[in-house]
Amino acid sequence: SSGINAEWPLRPGFMGEVYLMQNWEHLLHVIQHTNLKPMSDHDTDFSRVKMWLLDGLAPSYRQTLIFTSYLSPEITALFGKECKSNRGRVKIQPHSFPGVISNVLSPARQMFVRMREKDGDVDYIKYVTDVRFENFIYNILPAYQNQDISNIVIVISSYFDFVRVRNHFKKESTNFAVLSEYTKNRDITNTRRNFAEGSIKYLLTTERFFFFKRYKLKNVRHVVFYEPPLNSECYSHYVNMATESECTVQLIYNKFDAMRLERILGTKQCSSVLNSEQSTHMIILE
């Protein structure tokens, strides 16, 4: 009601997952600058301003509502650090996820490959960036170097990782093309046609490209997920393009990808994969 809103300032935040596909730093900037004291009074009638606002206590009285289709470390951190209501915080989420793997109709072999464990002296940022990149270049990519293997789609969630892999391919003079959120429509059309004709060995694409475009590709033979996608629908979208039983799908993960992996495999199966001593798990749909 209007009375409640007047008593407790309200800041709704809709579709948190959409902001993740934008520049997250912009949202943080807006939230962190909410309820700050203005630099000038702007002819304000201070007799109508409550004292707790002037004392800088507005964040403690603000109600912040965050709605999202799925959780992420960024959204969890925003909830923990920027939501400071003196009435406390409440988080409502499903107890379990069925997993989008039930939406996969492709007969392709789906392999979930775990990275090596983090060394004690390696920090988290280096592990999820440098170690993941080295694992991809030296352990995953060599299996596709055979001349007879082509039409390989590599899906990368982070644009920074995408640029890193792209630069590596350029340095090695690899036969590849890219589809990202910055690719022009004319180039998208040409790349999709050339890929379908088999003249492109590797196709690098980003999760944001899937989010904004949702294009389907023809003649996909192999799909490699550099990491579990943030939006689990991205997984089933690309896997279902591999329509032949000879096709393969590989997804690289580590224990820090549990939230993403849960939305793909489902809560029960994800727990089994993460707690297993095996580093590779294969799923074949008949």
C-alpha positions as CSV (number, residue, x, y, z in Angstrom):
1,S,0.0,0.0,0.0
2,S,1.0,3.6,-0.3
3,G,1.2,3.9,3.5
4,I,3.7,1.1,3.7
5,N,5.8,2.5,0.9
6,A,5.9,5.9,2.5
7,E,7.0,4.3,5.8
8,W,9.5,2.0,4.3
9,P,11.3,3.1,1.1
10,L,11.1,0.4,-1.6
11,R,13.6,-0.5,-4.3
12,P,12.4,-3.4,-6.5
13,G,14.9,-5.2,-8.7
14,F,13.4,-7.3,-11.4
15,M,15.0,-10.0,-13.5
16,G,18.4,-10.2,-11.8
17,E,19.6,-12.7,-14.4
18,V,19.1,-10.0,-17.1
19,Y,21.5,-7.6,-15.4
20,L,24.1,-10.4,-15.4
21,M,24.0,-10.3,-19.2
22,Q,24.6,-6.6,-19.1
23,N,27.4,-4.7,-17.3
24,W,27.0,-5.8,-13.7
25,E,29.3,-3.0,-12.5
26,H,26.6,-0.5,-13.6
27,L,24.0,-2.0,-11.4
28,L,26.4,-2.1,-8.4
29,H,27.2,1.6,-9.0
30,V,23.5,2.5,-8.9
31,I,22.8,0.4,-5.8
32,Q,25.8,1.8,-4.0
33,H,24.8,5.4,-4.7
34,T,21.3,4.9,-3.6
35,N,20.2,6.8,-0.4
36,L,23.4,8.9,-0.3
37,K,23.2,12.5,0.9
38,P,22.9,15.0,-2.0
39,M,25.8,17.4,-2.6
40,S,23.4,20.4,-2.5
41,D,20.0,21.0,-1.0
42,H,18.2,21.8,-4.3
43,D,15.8,24.1,-2.4
44,T,14.6,21.2,-0.2
45,D,12.1,21.9,2.6
46,F,14.0,20.2,5.4
47,S,11.0,20.4,7.7
48,R,9.5,17.6,5.6
49,V,12.7,15.4,5.7
50,K,12.9,12.7,8.4
51,M,15.9,12.9,10.6
52,W,17.0,9.3,10.0
53,L,17.4,10.2,6.3
54,L,19.8,13.1,7.2
55,D,21.7,10.8,9.6
56,G,22.5,8.4,6.7
57,L,20.3,5.6,8.0
58,A,18.2,5.3,4.8
59,P,19.8,1.9,3.8
60,S,18.6,0.4,7.1
61,Y,15.0,1.4,6.3
62,R,15.0,0.5,2.6
63,Q,13.2,-2.6,1.4
64,T,15.1,-4.1,-1.6
65,L,13.3,-6.8,-3.6
66,I,15.4,-9.0,-5.9
67,F,13.7,-11.4,-8.4
68,T,15.8,-13.7,-10.4
69,S,15.4,-17.0,-12.3
70,Y,18.6,-18.4,-10.8
71,L,21.2,-17.5,-8.2
72,S,24.8,-16.5,-8.9
73,P,27.7,-15.4,-6.7
74,E,27.2,-11.9,-7.9
75,I,23.5,-11.8,-6.9
76,T,24.3,-13.5,-3.6
77,A,27.0,-10.9,-2.9
78,L,24.6,-8.1,-3.7
79,F,22.0,-9.5,-1.4
80,G,24.5,-9.9,1.4
81,K,26.4,-6.6,1.2
82,E,23.9,-4.0,-0.1
83,C,20.6,-5.2,1.5
84,K,21.0,-3.7,5.0
85,S,17.4,-3.4,6.2
86,N,17.1,-3.4,10.0
87,R,14.1,-5.8,9.6
88,G,16.4,-8.5,8.4
89,R,16.7,-10.4,5.1
90,V,14.7,-13.3,3.6
91,K,15.8,-15.5,0.7
92,I,13.2,-17.8,-0.9
93,Q,14.5,-20.4,-3.4
94,P,13.7,-23.9,-4.5
95,H,14.9,-26.8,-2.4
96,S,16.0,-28.7,-5.6
97,F,16.3,-28.3,-9.3
98,P,15.1,-30.9,-11.9
99,G,17.9,-29.9,-14.3
100,V,17.6,-28.9,-18.0
101,I,19.2,-32.1,-19.1
102,S,15.7,-33.5,-19.2
103,N,15.1,-31.1,-22.1
104,V,18.0,-32.6,-24.1
105,L,16.8,-34.7,-27.0
106,S,20.1,-35.2,-28.7
107,P,21.7,-38.7,-28.9
108,A,25.1,-37.1,-28.6
109,R,27.5,-38.4,-25.9
110,Q,27.5,-35.8,-23.1
111,M,30.8,-35.8,-21.0
112,F,31.3,-33.8,-17.9
113,V,35.0,-33.4,-17.3
114,R,36.3,-32.1,-13.9
115,M,39.4,-29.9,-13.8
116,R,42.2,-30.8,-11.5
117,E,41.8,-29.7,-7.9
118,K,43.1,-26.3,-6.8
119,D,46.6,-26.3,-5.4
120,G,46.9,-24.9,-1.9
121,D,49.0,-21.9,-3.0
122,V,46.8,-20.9,-6.0
123,D,44.2,-18.3,-5.2
124,Y,40.6,-18.6,-6.4
125,I,40.8,-16.0,-9.3
126,K,43.9,-17.6,-10.8
127,Y,42.3,-21.1,-10.5
128,V,39.1,-20.2,-12.3
129,T,40.9,-18.2,-15.0
130,D,44.5,-19.3,-15.7
131,V,44.1,-22.9,-14.6
132,R,40.9,-23.3,-16.6
133,F,42.5,-21.8,-19.7
134,E,45.6,-24.1,-19.4
135,N,43.3,-27.1,-18.8
136,F,41.4,-26.2,-22.0
137,I,44.4,-25.6,-24.1
138,Y,46.5,-28.6,-23.0
139,N,43.9,-31.2,-22.0
140,I,40.7,-30.6,-24.0
141,L,41.7,-29.0,-27.3
142,P,44.3,-31.6,-28.5
143,A,41.6,-34.2,-28.8
144,Y,40.1,-32.1,-31.6
145,Q,43.3,-31.4,-33.6
146,N,42.7,-34.2,-35.9
147,Q,42.1,-33.0,-39.5
148,D,39.0,-35.2,-39.8
149,I,37.2,-33.4,-36.9
150,S,35.4,-30.2,-37.7
151,N,32.3,-28.2,-37.0
152,I,33.2,-27.7,-33.3
153,V,31.2,-25.1,-31.3
154,I,33.0,-23.7,-28.2
155,V,30.7,-21.9,-25.8
156,I,32.3,-19.5,-23.4
157,S,30.4,-17.7,-20.6
158,S,32.8,-14.9,-19.7
159,Y,33.7,-12.4,-22.4
160,F,37.2,-12.1,-20.9
161,D,37.8,-15.8,-21.3
162,F,36.4,-15.6,-24.8
163,V,38.9,-12.9,-25.8
164,R,41.7,-15.0,-24.3
165,V,40.8,-18.1,-26.3
166,R,40.3,-16.0,-29.4
167,N,43.7,-14.5,-29.1
168,H,45.3,-17.9,-28.6
169,F,43.6,-19.2,-31.8
170,K,44.8,-16.1,-33.7
171,K,48.4,-16.7,-32.5
172,E,48.3,-20.3,-33.6
173,S,46.7,-19.5,-37.0
174,T,43.7,-21.7,-36.2
175,N,40.8,-22.1,-38.6
176,F,38.1,-20.5,-36.6
177,A,35.3,-17.9,-36.5
178,V,33.5,-16.0,-33.8
179,L,29.9,-15.2,-32.9
180,S,29.6,-12.8,-30.0
181,E,27.2,-10.1,-28.8
182,Y,29.3,-7.6,-30.8
183,T,29.2,-9.5,-34.1
184,K,27.3,-7.6,-36.9
185,N,24.2,-9.2,-38.4
186,R,25.9,-9.5,-41.8
187,D,28.9,-11.3,-40.3
188,I,26.5,-13.5,-38.3
189,T,24.8,-14.7,-41.5
190,N,28.1,-15.4,-43.3
191,T,29.6,-17.2,-40.4
192,R,26.5,-19.4,-39.9
193,R,26.5,-20.3,-43.6
194,N,30.2,-21.1,-43.7
195,F,30.0,-23.2,-40.5
196,A,27.1,-25.2,-42.0
197,E,29.1,-25.8,-45.1
198,G,32.0,-27.2,-43.1
199,S,34.6,-24.5,-44.0
200,I,35.0,-23.5,-40.3
201,K,36.7,-25.9,-37.8
202,Y,36.1,-24.0,-34.6
203,L,33.3,-21.6,-33.8
204,L,33.8,-19.5,-30.7
205,T,30.6,-18.1,-29.2
206,T,29.6,-16.4,-26.0
207,E,26.7,-17.0,-23.6
208,R,25.6,-13.5,-24.2
209,F,25.3,-14.2,-27.9
210,F,22.9,-17.0,-27.0
211,F,21.0,-14.7,-24.6
212,F,20.4,-11.9,-27.1
213,K,20.2,-13.8,-30.4
214,R,19.1,-17.5,-29.8
215,Y,20.2,-18.6,-33.3
216,K,20.4,-22.2,-34.3
217,L,23.4,-23.6,-36.1
218,K,23.4,-26.4,-38.7
219,N,25.8,-29.3,-39.0
220,V,27.1,-29.1,-35.5
221,R,29.3,-32.1,-34.8
222,H,30.9,-31.3,-31.4
223,V,30.1,-28.9,-28.6
224,V,32.5,-27.8,-25.9
225,F,31.5,-25.8,-22.9
226,Y,34.5,-23.9,-21.6
227,E,32.6,-23.7,-18.3
228,P,29.0,-24.5,-17.2
229,P,26.8,-21.7,-18.6
230,L,25.2,-19.3,-16.1
231,N,21.8,-19.7,-17.9
232,S,21.2,-23.5,-18.0
233,E,19.0,-23.1,-21.1
234,C,22.1,-22.3,-23.0
235,Y,23.3,-25.9,-22.4
236,S,20.2,-27.7,-23.8
237,H,20.0,-25.1,-26.7
238,Y,23.5,-26.0,-28.1
239,V,23.4,-29.7,-27.2
240,N,20.1,-30.2,-29.1
241,M,21.9,-28.9,-32.3
242,A,24.1,-32.0,-32.3
243,T,21.6,-34.3,-33.8
244,E,23.8,-37.4,-34.7
245,S,24.8,-40.2,-32.4
246,E,28.5,-39.7,-33.5
247,C,28.4,-36.1,-32.0
248,T,30.0,-35.3,-28.7
249,V,29.5,-32.8,-26.0
250,Q,32.1,-31.8,-23.3
251,L,31.5,-29.6,-20.4
252,I,34.5,-28.5,-18.2
253,Y,33.7,-27.9,-14.5
254,N,35.2,-27.6,-11.0
255,K,33.7,-27.7,-7.5
256,F,33.2,-23.9,-7.6
257,D,30.7,-24.4,-10.5
258,A,28.2,-26.3,-8.2
259,M,25.4,-23.8,-8.6
260,R,25.6,-23.7,-12.4
261,L,26.0,-27.5,-12.6
262,E,23.0,-28.1,-10.4
263,R,20.7,-26.2,-12.8
264,I,22.0,-28.4,-15.7
265,L,22.1,-31.9,-14.1
266,G,19.5,-31.4,-11.4
267,T,20.2,-31.4,-7.6
268,K,20.5,-35.2,-7.1
269,Q,22.7,-36.0,-10.0
270,C,24.9,-32.9,-9.5
271,S,25.6,-34.0,-6.0
272,S,26.7,-37.4,-7.2
273,V,29.0,-35.9,-9.9
274,L,30.6,-33.5,-7.5
275,N,31.2,-36.1,-4.8
276,S,32.4,-38.8,-7.1
277,E,36.1,-39.8,-7.3
278,Q,35.8,-40.1,-11.1
279,S,36.9,-37.0,-13.0
280,T,34.8,-37.8,-16.1
281,H,31.1,-38.7,-16.3
282,M,29.2,-39.6,-19.5
283,I,25.5,-39.5,-20.3
284,I,24.0,-41.0,-23.4
285,L,20.3,-40.7,-24.2
286,E,18.8,-43.5,-26.1
